[in-house]
Amino acid sequence: MLQLILFFWLNIFHPFYVSVTEINHSQKTKTVQVSVRVFFDDFESALDKRYKTNINILKPKDRKQVDKLISDYIKSHLEIKANAKLLTLEYLGYQIEEDAAWCYFETEKVESIEKLDIQNSILFEQHDSQINMIHATIKGKRKSTKLENPESKVTFSY
């Protein structure tokens, strides 16, 4: 009985690791707007490990350096293709909301999108149980999925 209670307790209090990526094709600007939400403590750990430095996202000593590292990290872990063409992510900045960092990107103009190929391995090197949620809205149609480490690729057709 004690083992059953311990097993139940561990499952309830086991930490979870999740990011959320929102991808929207703007009908007005024809750009693809991308928002990535990650828990800032996990994100800081990943940046510290990758760049061998001590990053403070909440109160950065050098905001430009932090912006550069965030941009580089996300771009190296998130790839989006529209109609088989790799999109260039332009980093716009980040903001903190509660316990998470929202990182914002925008791409060049894309007239219409029939197919999205997404590769997302954000924080996979940090946690074996990392889950990356993806929501993509094209032509007003929203599609969603979750990628569980090590699965990092998904294709949406519109």
C-alpha positions in Angstrom: 0.0 0.0 0.0 2.8 2.4 0.9 4.4 1.8 -2.5 1.1 2.6 -4.3 0.8 5.9 -2.3 4.5 6.8 -3.0 4.0 6.0 -6.8 0.8 8.2 -6.9 2.5 11.0 -5.0 5.6 11.0 -7.3 3.4 11.2 -10.4 1.4 14.1 -9.0 4.5 16.2 -8.0 6.8 15.2 -10.8 7.8 18.4 -12.7 6.7 18.7 -16.2 8.7 20.4 -19.0 6.7 22.1 -21.8 7.1 24.8 -24.3 4.4 26.3 -26.6 5.1 27.6 -30.1 2.4 29.7 -31.8 2.7 30.2 -35.6 0.4 32.5 -37.4 0.3 33.6 -41.0 -0.9 37.2 -41.1 -3.4 37.8 -43.9 -2.6 41.6 -43.6 1.2 41.6 -43.7 1.7 38.2 -45.3 4.4 37.4 -42.8 4.6 34.4 -40.5 4.6 35.5 -36.8 6.1 33.1 -34.3 5.9 33.2 -30.5 7.7 30.7 -28.3 6.8 30.3 -24.6 9.3 28.6 -22.3 9.7 28.5 -18.6 12.5 31.0 -18.0 14.3 28.9 -15.4 14.7 26.0 -17.8 15.5 28.4 -20.6 18.3 30.1 -18.5 19.8 26.6 -17.7 19.8 25.7 -21.4 21.5 29.0 -22.4 24.0 28.7 -19.5 24.9 25.2 -20.6 25.1 25.9 -24.3 27.0 29.2 -24.1 29.0 28.5 -21.0 27.9 31.7 -19.3 25.5 32.8 -16.5 22.3 34.3 -18.0 19.7 36.2 -16.1 16.7 36.7 -18.3 14.7 38.5 -15.6 17.3 41.1 -14.9 19.9 41.0 -17.6 23.2 42.8 -17.1 23.5 43.2 -20.9 20.1 43.0 -22.7 21.7 42.9 -26.1 23.8 39.9 -25.3 20.8 38.0 -23.8 18.8 38.9 -26.9 21.5 37.5 -29.1 21.8 34.3 -27.2 18.0 33.8 -27.1 17.8 34.4 -30.8 20.6 32.1 -31.6 19.3 29.3 -29.4 15.7 29.4 -30.7 16.9 29.6 -34.4 19.1 26.6 -33.9 16.2 24.6 -32.4 13.2 25.8 -34.4 13.0 25.4 -38.2 9.9 26.3 -40.2 9.4 25.6 -43.9 6.4 27.0 -45.8 5.7 25.2 -49.0 9.1 23.4 -48.7 10.9 26.8 -48.4 12.9 27.4 -45.3 11.7 30.6 -43.6 14.2 33.0 -42.0 13.2 33.9 -38.4 13.9 37.5 -37.5 14.1 38.0 -33.8 11.9 40.8 -32.4 12.5 40.4 -28.6 11.2 38.7 -25.5 9.1 39.5 -22.5 8.5 37.8 -19.2 5.0 36.7 -18.2 4.7 35.1 -14.8 7.2 32.2 -14.9 7.7 32.1 -18.6 9.6 33.9 -21.3 7.7 34.8 -24.6 10.2 35.1 -27.5 8.9 36.7 -30.7 10.0 36.3 -34.3 8.7 37.3 -37.7 9.5 36.0 -41.2 9.7 37.4 -44.7 6.5 37.7 -46.7 4.8 34.5 -47.8 1.8 35.0 -50.1 0.0 31.8 -49.2 0.8 28.6 -47.3 -0.4 25.2 -48.3 2.1 23.2 -46.2 4.1 23.8 -43.1 7.0 21.6 -42.0 8.2 22.3 -38.5 11.1 21.0 -36.6 11.2 21.9 -32.9 13.7 20.5 -30.5 13.6 23.4 -27.9 15.0 22.2 -24.6 15.2 18.6 -25.7 18.9 18.5 -24.5 17.7 19.7 -21.1 14.9 17.2 -20.3 14.2 13.7 -21.6 10.5 14.4 -20.8 10.3 17.7 -22.7 7.1 18.3 -24.6 6.8 21.0 -27.2 3.3 22.1 -28.1 2.8 23.6 -31.5 -0.2 25.6 -32.7 -0.3 26.9 -36.3 -3.0 29.1 -37.7 -3.1 29.5 -41.5 -6.0 31.0 -43.5 -7.9 31.1 -40.2 -7.6 27.4 -39.7 -5.8 26.3 -36.5 -3.9 23.0 -36.2 -2.1 21.8 -33.1 0.1 18.9 -32.0 2.6 18.0 -29.3 6.1 16.7 -29.9 7.5 14.5 -27.2 11.2 14.3 -26.9 12.9 13.0 -29.1 10.1 13.4 -31.7 10.8 16.9 -33.2 9.1 17.1 -36.6 5.5 17.7 -37.8 3.8 18.6 -41.1 0.6 20.5 -41.4 -1.3 20.8 -44.7 -3.9 23.5 -45.4 
